[in-house]
Amino acid sequence: MKQNISLTGRLIGSILTIIFLTCCHTSRQAAIRNYRLPLISKNEFYSSGLAELKGSFITKDQKNRFFGSVGRVYYDNIVTGEHGIRGLIADSVSPEEIKVKGWVRVPSPRIFMLRDINDTFYPVYLQAGNNLEFILKDGKRIYGGSLGKVNQDLTAAPQFLLPDSLSGVLDSNPDMRWAEVMKAYEAGERVWKDELDTYLKQGDLSEVARKILEVIPAYTKAKWVLVNEKRMLADSAADYSSLKEFLEIDNLYQMAGNGSGAMPKLIAGSELLRGLAGDRGDGYGNIPEAVAAYLERYNNLLLKLGIVGMPDPLQLAISQTLCDGGVLKRSGSKTAALEILDRVAPDYLPNKEIEREVREYVDRIFHDEYRNIPDTPEGEILRRLIEPYKGRNVILDFWGYQCPPCLKGMEKTRAIREKYRGNPDWVVLYVTDIVTTPKREYEKIREKFLPGDESVLLSLDEGAQLGALFDLHVIPRQILIDRDGIIRDSDYSFEYGAEGEWINMPDRQVGSENGGDESDK
């Protein structure tokens, strides 16, 4: 699409699309409502929760006409750098339409990527505690639900496609002078920003969409420079003026736009940062030398760009390096990891919400969590599951009938389960759902592998919500919940000694017997 397409043309195209789809789906559209999503507060921005998606893929060219996962949402945790994929479940299939639903755990409100059954990707804004309804047909889309208005507004906004075109030009002409490239970029950018400014003057835009769109030009240019810094031989502060502009933006939704998850990694791996030598400095305690030197580079970056304070994007670059970069895990123990974090956080992670998320990451990777079951619909499903076993440690074992490792694990632990069946301290509850394991297959597996054991077959909705709560990407997966109903290990695994004995068996030391020491909370 060329940059000089008028805003009026874009709006007319959007209106025609809506009219066309509405005529085809009048009854469905009656249930889709617009909702003005309120702005989220700063102390809740990095609090995770589930978002519900429900919609229709309308196409005659169905590559995946079956009950199961037919669409996917690609998401990541912008604080830790972890990423995952949640499948959308088909619960109704006709020759030309597949209705799907699903839940995604959203670590922070942002634009993620939704892939349909024909491998077309759509950017969608998701926020915990809300729902998005959609109809996708041949690349066209309309949205509803509490997240509908913001997604409609973001979709209708003028797009800037020139950076991708210029990347192709650079690939074909590696000797092209950078000044010429930037001149072309900024010429196209001016046209786009004029269109965007006109669009933002509309009085009926949702405030969330407005906040995201206001920072898109600065983000896009800063990203462009970081991606191409080797080609432009960037070195001076002036070369990175666009990055400075982006970092100094005072907008909570600065990291909520399309592709924003890439910015922390671009900063952390940039030539700019690598070129800023860091000394160990003083006051770092027992932080490894390399980590201390790496952190010192951020001090030098702030000085080079003339920035006061530690902007969130830089904090996120540091937090992702600590987490996904392996620094905390390589420390070898929870105590050592927390010692590093205690030294780093005051100066480099001043945003308490970012620090909290990193601390929770440390709990997870060292299998020492102390997390309450959330007061949410998915939390209520979990409470109902463990209620019959009140006062006992519960190991939830998620499985599926087409998962050989799941069945192998059932067989391997059979002797131990039979030996300790009925004990007062712990129980293994085998959990699956009707999508992962149809009822007929469930009964066969239970009879063959789980006679006398505790098991449950969940509905589509229950299974999808629990899967999103625990980010179930693969099975088998075990979750340990103590006798007080506290999640103690969301990635538990059975460990065996040389003689085949179960060496990490939950006992009276887990839960109320040890009083739930405050230091673990």
C-alpha positions as CSV (number, residue, x, y, z in Angstrom):
1,M,0.0,0.0,0.0
2,K,1.4,3.4,-1.0
3,Q,2.0,6.1,1.6
4,N,-0.2,8.7,-0.2
5,I,-3.4,6.8,0.1
6,S,-5.8,9.2,1.8
7,L,-7.3,8.8,5.2
8,T,-10.7,9.1,3.6
9,G,-10.0,6.2,1.4
10,R,-8.9,4.1,4.3
11,L,-12.0,4.9,6.3
12,I,-14.3,4.2,3.3
13,G,-12.6,0.8,2.9
14,S,-13.1,0.0,6.5
15,I,-16.8,1.0,6.4
16,L,-17.4,-1.1,3.3
17,T,-15.7,-4.1,5.0
18,I,-17.9,-3.8,8.0
19,I,-21.1,-3.4,6.0
20,F,-20.2,-6.5,3.9
21,L,-19.5,-8.7,6.9
22,T,-22.4,-7.3,8.9
23,C,-24.8,-8.2,6.1
24,C,-23.5,-11.7,6.1
25,H,-23.6,-12.1,9.9
26,T,-26.4,-9.9,11.1
27,S,-27.5,-12.1,14.0
28,R,-23.9,-12.6,15.2
29,Q,-23.1,-8.9,15.0
30,A,-26.1,-8.2,17.2
31,A,-24.2,-9.9,20.1
32,I,-21.0,-8.0,19.4
33,R,-20.8,-4.8,21.4
34,N,-18.4,-1.9,21.5
35,Y,-16.9,-1.0,24.9
36,R,-14.7,1.9,25.8
37,L,-11.8,0.2,27.6
38,P,-10.6,2.4,30.5
39,L,-6.9,3.2,30.9
40,I,-5.0,0.8,33.1
41,S,-3.2,2.1,36.2
42,K,0.6,2.0,36.5
43,N,0.6,-0.4,39.5
44,E,-1.5,-2.9,37.5
45,F,0.2,-2.6,34.1
46,Y,2.5,-5.6,34.7
47,S,0.0,-7.8,36.5
48,S,-0.9,-10.9,34.5
49,G,-4.3,-12.4,34.0
50,L,-6.4,-14.1,31.3
51,A,-8.1,-12.6,28.3
52,E,-10.8,-14.5,26.4
53,L,-11.0,-14.8,22.6
54,K,-14.0,-15.9,20.7
55,G,-14.7,-15.7,17.0
56,S,-15.1,-17.1,13.6
57,F,-12.7,-18.0,10.7
58,I,-14.8,-17.7,7.5
59,T,-13.1,-19.4,4.5
60,K,-13.8,-22.0,1.9
61,D,-10.1,-23.0,1.9
62,Q,-9.8,-24.7,5.3
63,K,-6.5,-26.2,6.0
64,N,-7.5,-27.5,9.4
65,R,-11.1,-28.7,9.4
66,F,-11.1,-30.6,12.7
67,F,-12.0,-30.2,16.3
68,G,-8.9,-29.0,18.2
69,S,-6.4,-26.2,18.0
70,V,-7.0,-24.4,14.7
71,G,-5.8,-20.8,15.5
72,R,-3.0,-19.6,17.6
73,V,-2.0,-16.6,19.7
74,Y,1.7,-15.8,19.9
75,Y,2.6,-14.0,23.1
76,D,5.5,-13.2,25.3
77,N,6.3,-11.8,28.8
78,I,7.9,-8.5,28.2
79,V,9.6,-8.5,31.6
80,T,11.2,-11.9,31.6
81,G,11.5,-12.5,27.8
82,E,9.6,-15.8,28.0
83,H,7.3,-16.6,25.1
84,G,4.6,-19.1,24.3
85,I,1.7,-20.1,22.0
86,R,-1.9,-20.6,23.0
87,G,-4.1,-22.5,20.7
88,L,-7.7,-21.5,20.0
89,I,-10.2,-24.4,20.1
90,A,-12.7,-25.2,17.4
91,D,-16.1,-26.0,19.0
92,S,-18.2,-25.6,15.8
93,V,-17.3,-26.4,12.2
94,S,-19.2,-25.9,9.0
95,P,-18.1,-26.0,5.3
96,E,-17.4,-22.3,5.3
97,E,-16.9,-21.3,9.0
98,I,-15.0,-22.4,12.0
99,K,-16.1,-21.0,15.4
100,V,-13.2,-20.9,17.9
101,K,-12.6,-19.9,21.5
102,G,-9.7,-19.8,23.9
103,W,-8.0,-18.0,26.7
104,V,-4.5,-16.4,26.8
105,R,-2.5,-15.4,29.9
106,V,-1.6,-11.8,29.3
107,P,1.5,-10.7,31.3
108,S,1.0,-7.0,30.3
109,P,-1.5,-5.3,28.0
110,R,0.0,-5.3,24.5
111,I,-0.5,-6.1,20.9
112,F,0.1,-9.8,20.2
113,M,-0.2,-11.8,17.0
114,L,-3.2,-14.0,16.1
115,R,-2.7,-16.6,13.4
116,D,-5.8,-17.9,11.6
117,I,-6.3,-21.4,10.1
118,N,-4.7,-20.3,6.8
119,D,-1.5,-18.9,8.4
120,T,-2.5,-15.2,8.1
121,F,-1.3,-13.1,11.0
122,Y,-3.4,-10.3,12.7
123,P,-2.1,-8.0,15.4
124,V,-4.6,-7.9,18.3
125,Y,-4.5,-5.9,21.5
126,L,-5.1,-8.0,24.6
127,Q,-5.6,-7.0,28.2
128,A,-6.2,-9.2,31.2
129,G,-9.7,-9.5,32.5
130,N,-11.3,-8.6,29.1
131,N,-12.6,-10.4,26.1
132,L,-12.2,-10.1,22.3
133,E,-14.8,-11.2,19.8
134,F,-13.8,-11.3,16.1
135,I,-14.8,-12.3,12.6
136,L,-12.0,-12.9,10.1
137,K,-12.7,-13.4,6.4
138,D,-10.1,-13.2,3.6
139,G,-7.8,-10.9,5.5
140,K,-10.7,-8.6,6.6
141,R,-11.7,-8.3,10.2
142,I,-14.2,-6.8,12.6
143,Y,-14.0,-6.9,16.4
144,G,-16.3,-6.8,19.4
145,G,-16.3,-7.5,23.1
146,S,-14.7,-5.3,25.7
147,L,-11.5,-5.2,23.6
148,G,-13.4,-4.6,20.3
149,K,-13.4,-0.8,20.1
150,V,-9.6,-0.5,20.8
151,N,-8.8,-3.1,18.2
152,Q,-11.2,-1.5,15.6
153,D,-9.5,1.8,16.2
154,L,-6.0,0.4,15.9
155,T,-6.9,-1.5,12.7
156,A,-8.3,1.6,11.0
157,A,-5.3,3.7,11.8
158,P,-2.9,4.7,9.0
159,Q,-0.1,2.3,8.6
160,F,3.6,3.0,7.8
161,L,4.9,0.4,5.4
162,L,8.0,2.3,4.1
163,P,10.5,0.8,6.6
164,D,10.0,-2.7,5.2
165,S,10.4,-1.3,1.6
166,L,13.6,0.5,2.6
167,S,15.0,-2.7,4.1
168,G,14.6,-4.3,0.8
169,V,16.3,-1.4,-1.0
170,L,19.2,-1.7,1.5
171,D,19.5,-5.4,0.9
172,S,19.8,-4.8,-2.8
173,N,22.1,-1.8,-2.5
174,P,24.4,-2.4,0.4
175,D,26.6,0.6,-0.7
176,M,23.8,3.0,-0.6
177,R,24.6,6.1,1.5
178,W,22.8,6.1,4.9
179,A,22.0,9.8,4.6
180,E,20.0,9.0,1.4
181,V,18.1,6.2,3.2
182,M,17.2,8.4,6.2
183,K,16.1,11.2,3.9
184,A,13.7,8.8,2.2
185,Y,12.6,7.4,5.5
186,E,11.8,10.8,7.0
187,A,10.0,12.0,3.8
188,G,7.7,9.0,4.0
189,E,7.4,9.4,7.8
190,R,6.1,13.0,7.4
191,V,3.3,11.9,5.2
192,W,2.3,9.1,7.6
193,K,2.5,11.3,10.7
194,D,0.2,13.9,9.0
195,E,-2.3,11.1,8.3
196,L,-1.9,9.8,11.9
197,D,-2.3,13.2,13.4
198,T,-5.5,13.7,11.5
199,Y,-6.7,10.3,12.6
200,L,-5.9,11.1,16.3
201,K,-8.1,14.2,16.2
202,Q,-11.2,12.1,15.9
203,G,-13.2,12.5,19.1
204,D,-14.6,9.0,19.3
205,L,-11.2,7.1,19.5
206,S,-10.7,4.9,22.5
207,E,-8.2,6.3,25.0
208,V,-6.2,3.1,24.9
209,A,-5.8,3.2,21.1
210,R,-5.0,6.8,21.3
211,K,-2.2,6.2,23.8
212,I,-0.7,3.4,21.7
213,L,-0.9,5.4,18.5
214,E,0.7,8.5,20.0
215,V,4.0,6.7,20.5
216,I,4.1,4.6,17.4
217,P,6.1,7.0,15.2
218,A,8.9,7.4,17.8
219,Y,8.9,3.6,18.5
220,T,9.0,2.8,14.8
221,K,11.9,5.1,14.1
222,A,13.9,4.0,17.1
223,K,13.5,0.3,16.1
224,W,14.5,1.1,12.6
225,V,17.7,2.7,13.7
226,L,18.6,-0.2,16.1
227,V,17.9,-2.8,13.4
228,N,20.1,-0.9,10.9
229,E,22.8,0.5,13.1
230,K,25.5,-1.6,11.6
231,R,24.7,-0.4,8.1
232,M,24.6,3.3,9.2
233,L,27.8,2.9,11.2
234,A,26.0,4.7,14.0
235,D,28.2,6.0,16.8
236,S,27.4,9.5,18.0
237,A,24.5,10.5,20.2
238,A,23.0,12.3,17.3
239,D,22.8,9.0,15.4
240,Y,20.6,7.6,18.2
241,S,18.5,10.7,18.7
242,S,15.4,8.7,17.8
243,L,16.1,6.2,20.5
244,K,16.5,9.0,23.0
245,E,13.2,10.5,21.9
246,F,11.5,7.1,22.4
247,L,13.1,6.4,25.8
248,E,12.0,9.8,27.2
249,I,8.4,9.4,26.3
250,D,6.1,9.6,29.4
251,N,3.4,7.2,28.3
252,L,2.5,4.0,30.1
253,Y,1.5,2.4,26.8
254,Q,5.0,3.1,25.4
255,M,5.6,-0.7,25.3
256,A,2.1,-1.8,24.2
257,G,2.3,-1.3,20.5
258,N,2.7,-3.8,17.7
259,G,6.2,-5.4,17.8
260,S,7.1,-3.6,21.1
261,G,8.3,-6.9,22.6
262,A,11.3,-6.7,20.3
263,M,12.6,-3.4,21.7
264,P,14.2,-4.7,24.9
265,K,16.1,-7.4,23.0
266,L,17.2,-4.9,20.4
267,I,18.5,-2.6,23.1
268,A,20.2,-5.4,25.0
269,G,22.0,-6.7,21.9
270,S,22.7,-3.4,20.2
271,E,26.0,-2.3,18.9
272,L,25.4,0.9,20.9
273,L,25.4,-0.9,24.2
274,R,28.3,-3.2,23.2
275,G,30.4,-0.3,22.3
276,L,30.0,1.3,25.8
277,A,32.7,-0.4,27.8
278,G,31.7,-1.2,31.4
279,D,33.9,-1.5,34.4
280,R,33.0,-3.5,37.5
281,G,32.7,-0.3,39.6
282,D,32.1,-0.3,43.3
283,G,29.2,-1.4,45.4
284,Y,28.1,-4.4,43.4
285,G,28.8,-6.9,46.2
286,N,29.0,-10.5,45.0
287,I,27.5,-9.9,41.5
288,P,29.6,-11.7,38.9
289,E,32.1,-9.5,37.2
290,A,30.5,-9.8,33.7
291,V,27.1,-8.9,35.1
292,A,28.5,-5.8,36.9
293,A,30.3,-4.7,33.7
294,Y,27.1,-5.2,31.6
295,L,25.1,-3.1,34.0
296,E,27.7,-0.4,34.0
297,R,27.1,-0.1,30.2
298,Y,23.6,1.2,30.9
299,N,25.0,4.0,33.1
300,N,27.2,4.9,30.2
301,L,24.3,4.7,27.7
302,L,22.3,7.2,29.9
303,L,25.3,9.5,29.9
304,K,25.9,9.3,26.2
305,L,22.2,10.0,25.3
306,G,21.8,12.6,28.1
307,I,18.9,10.8,29.8
308,V,18.0,11.2,33.5
309,G,16.6,8.2,35.3
310,M,16.1,4.6,34.1
311,P,13.3,4.4,31.5
312,D,11.1,1.3,31.5
313,P,12.4,0.1,28.1
314,L,15.9,0.0,29.5
315,Q,14.7,-1.8,32.7
316,L,13.0,-4.4,30.5
317,A,16.2,-4.9,28.5
318,I,18.0,-5.6,31.8
319,S,15.2,-7.8,33.3
320,Q,15.1,-9.9,30.1
321,T,18.9,-10.3,30.2
322,L,18.6,-11.5,33.9
323,C,15.8,-13.9,33.1
324,D,15.7,-15.1,29.5
325,G,19.4,-14.4,29.1
326,G,20.1,-16.9,31.8
327,V,22.0,-14.8,34.4
328,L,19.7,-15.7,37.3
329,K,19.4,-19.4,36.4
330,R,23.2,-19.7,36.1
331,S,23.6,-18.4,39.6
332,G,22.8,-22.0,40.7
333,S,20.4,-21.4,43.6
334,K,17.5,-19.2,44.6
335,T,19.6,-17.6,47.3
336,A,22.3,-16.6,44.9
337,A,19.8,-15.4,42.3
338,L,18.0,-13.2,44.9
339,E,21.3,-11.8,46.0
340,I,22.0,-10.6,42.5
341,L,18.5,-9.2,42.2
342,D,18.8,-7.4,45.5
343,R,21.9,-5.7,44.3
344,V,20.6,-4.8,40.8
345,A,17.0,-3.8,41.6
346,P,17.4,-0.4,43.4
347,D,19.4,1.2,40.6
348,Y,18.4,-0.7,37.5
349,L,14.9,-2.0,38.2
350,P,13.3,0.9,40.0
351,N,9.8,0.0,38.7
352,K,8.5,-2.2,41.5
353,E,6.2,-4.0,39.2
354,I,9.0,-5.1,37.0
355,E,11.1,-6.2,40.0
356,R,8.1,-8.2,41.4
357,E,7.8,-10.1,38.1
358,V,11.5,-10.9,38.1
359,R,11.2,-12.2,41.7
360,E,8.3,-14.4,40.7
361,Y,10.5,-15.7,37.8
362,V,13.2,-16.7,40.3
363,D,10.6,-18.5,42.4
364,R,9.5,-20.5,39.3
365,I,12.8,-21.5,38.0
366,F,14.0,-22.8,41.4
367,H,10.7,-24.5,42.1
368,D,10.0,-22.6,45.3
369,E,6.8,-20.6,44.7
370,Y,4.3,-19.4,47.2
371,R,1.5,-18.2,45.1
372,N,-2.2,-17.9,46.0
373,I,-4.8,-19.2,43.6
374,P,-6.2,-16.1,41.9
375,D,-9.8,-14.9,42.7
376,T,-10.8,-15.3,39.1
377,P,-13.0,-17.7,37.1
378,E,-10.0,-19.9,36.3
379,G,-9.0,-19.8,39.9
380,E,-12.5,-21.0,41.0
381,I,-12.1,-23.9,38.6
382,L,-8.9,-24.9,40.3
383,R,-10.3,-24.5,43.8
384,R,-13.2,-26.9,42.8
385,L,-10.7,-29.4,41.5
386,I,-8.7,-29.6,44.8
387,E,-11.6,-29.1,47.2
388,P,-12.2,-32.9,47.7
389,Y,-8.5,-33.2,48.8
390,K,-8.5,-30.4,51.4
391,G,-5.7,-30.9,53.9
392,R,-3.5,-32.9,51.4
393,N,-0.8,-31.8,49.0
394,V,-2.2,-32.2,45.5
395,I,-0.1,-33.0,42.4
396,L,-2.0,-32.1,39.3
397,D,-0.8,-34.2,36.4
398,F,-2.0,-32.8,33.0
399,W,-2.0,-35.3,30.2
400,G,-3.5,-36.3,26.9
401,Y,-4.4,-39.6,25.3
402,Q,-2.1,-39.1,22.3
403,C,0.9,-38.2,24.5
404,P,3.3,-41.2,24.9
405,P,5.4,-39.6,27.6
406,C,2.1,-39.0,29.6
407,L,1.2,-42.7,29.5
408,K,4.8,-43.7,30.2
409,G,4.8,-41.5,33.3
410,M,1.5,-43.1,34.5
411,E,3.1,-46.5,34.2
412,K,6.3,-45.5,35.9
413,T,4.6,-44.1,39.0
414,R,2.0,-46.8,39.3
415,A,3.8,-48.8,42.0
416,I,4.4,-45.7,44.2
417,R,0.7,-44.6,43.8
418,E,-0.5,-48.1,44.8
419,K,1.9,-48.2,47.7
420,Y,0.8,-44.9,49.2
421,R,-2.8,-44.9,48.0
422,G,-5.1,-43.3,50.6
423,N,-2.2,-41.6,52.5
424,P,-3.1,-38.4,54.5
425,D,-0.3,-36.3,53.0
426,W,-0.6,-36.2,49.2
427,V,-2.6,-37.3,46.2
428,V,-2.0,-37.3,42.4
429,L,-4.9,-36.0,40.4
430,Y,-4.7,-36.7,36.7
431,V,-6.3,-33.9,34.7
432,T,-7.3,-33.8,31.0
433,D,-10.2,-32.2,29.0
434,I,-12.5,-33.4,26.2
435,V,-10.5,-31.7,23.5
436,T,-7.2,-33.2,24.5
437,T,-8.8,-36.6,25.4
438,P,-12.3,-37.4,24.1
439,K,-14.5,-39.2,26.7
440,R,-14.3,-42.6,25.0
441,E,-10.5,-42.5,25.1
442,Y,-10.5,-41.1,28.6
443,E,-12.4,-44.1,29.9
444,K,-10.0,-46.5,28.1
445,I,-6.9,-44.8,29.6
446,R,-8.4,-44.6,33.0
447,E,-9.2,-48.3,33.0
448,K,-5.8,-49.4,31.7
449,F,-3.4,-47.0,33.4
450,L,-5.3,-45.3,36.3
451,P,-7.4,-48.0,38.1
452,G,-8.1,-46.7,41.6
453,D,-6.5,-43.4,41.0
454,E,-7.9,-39.9,41.1
455,S,-8.7,-38.4,37.6
456,V,-11.0,-35.8,36.1
457,L,-12.2,-35.0,32.6
458,L,-12.8,-31.3,32.2
459,S,-15.0,-29.4,29.7
460,L,-13.5,-27.5,26.8
461,D,-13.9,-24.1,28.7
462,E,-12.4,-25.5,32.0
463,G,-9.5,-27.1,30.3
464,A,-8.7,-24.0,28.2
465,Q,-8.8,-21.7,31.2
466,L,-6.6,-23.9,33.4
467,G,-4.2,-24.4,30.5
468,A,-3.9,-20.6,30.1
469,L,-3.5,-20.1,33.9
470,F,-0.5,-22.3,34.0
471,D,0.8,-21.6,30.4
472,L,0.5,-25.3,29.4
473,H,2.6,-25.5,26.2
474,V,3.5,-29.2,26.5
475,I,2.3,-32.2,28.4
476,P,2.8,-34.0,30.7
477,R,3.1,-31.2,33.2
478,Q,2.8,-31.4,36.9
479,I,1.7,-28.7,39.3
480,L,2.2,-29.0,43.1
481,I,-0.4,-27.3,45.4
482,D,0.1,-27.6,49.1
483,R,-2.3,-28.6,51.8
484,D,-3.2,-24.9,52.3
485,G,-4.2,-24.4,48.7
486,I,-1.0,-22.5,47.8
487,I,0.7,-23.1,44.4
488,R,4.2,-24.2,45.4
489,D,5.6,-25.4,42.1
490,S,4.0,-24.7,38.7
491,D,6.6,-26.9,37.0
492,Y,6.9,-29.8,39.4
493,S,8.4,-33.1,38.2
494,F,8.7,-36.6,39.8
495,E,12.4,-37.2,40.8
496,Y,13.8,-40.7,41.5
497,G,16.8,-42.0,43.3
498,A,19.3,-44.7,42.2
499,E,16.9,-47.4,43.5
500,G,13.9,-46.0,41.8
501,E,12.5,-44.4,44.9
502,W,10.6,-41.1,44.7
503,I,12.9,-38.6,46.4
504,N,10.8,-35.4,46.1
505,M,7.6,-36.8,47.5
506,P,5.4,-34.1,49.1
507,D,5.1,-34.7,52.9
508,R,4.1,-32.9,56.0
509,Q,6.9,-30.4,55.5
510,V,5.0,-28.8,52.7
511,G,2.2,-26.4,53.6
512,S,0.7,-25.7,57.1
513,E,3.2,-27.9,58.9
514,N,6.0,-25.4,58.3
515,G,3.8,-22.4,58.8
516,G,4.6,-20.9,55.3
517,D,7.7,-19.1,56.2
518,E,7.5,-15.4,55.3
519,S,10.8,-15.4,53.5
520,D,9.4,-17.8,50.9
521,K,6.5,-15.5,50.1
